[in-house]
Amino acid sequence: MLDKNVKRMSRIERSLLAVGFGGIVLALVFIMHDAFVVNEQLIRYSFENQAGKVLRVDNDVRIKKTRSSSWKILRANDLIFQNDQIFSSETSLLHLGLNELGEMKVYPASFLSVE
């Protein structure tokens, strides 16, 4: 059925249709390229600003990420980035592996701002 409709179209109409489809494909290529570039920049930014990783968590320790407004539970193997804030409750202990400083213990009732 599509073939019949295409055959009924004039040469100009088919050319315009082809140009339209070509434009859509080109727009999708640009959108995908931009999305890839932005994603690559975010990945590079995250690796450059990664300060370390959580080695062990005992009891309730919370983290507030740079662009977040809420505190989330911190777990072993979570990554720590510059400008993150960490709070340990009165019964908590945290062991961090910092990229350039080695291991660090965060004792109960502590607040840490990663610089």
HUZIKA-V793096 format. One record per helix or strand. SS is the DSSP state (alpha for helix, beta for strand). FROM is the first residue (numbers start at 1). TO is the last residue. Records with the same first field share a line. If there is no record, write none. Layout:
SS->FROM-TO / FROM-TO
//
This chain:
alpha->2-8 / 11-48
beta->50-58 / 61-64 / 72-73 / 79-81 / 85-88 / 93-98 / 102-106 / 110-113
//
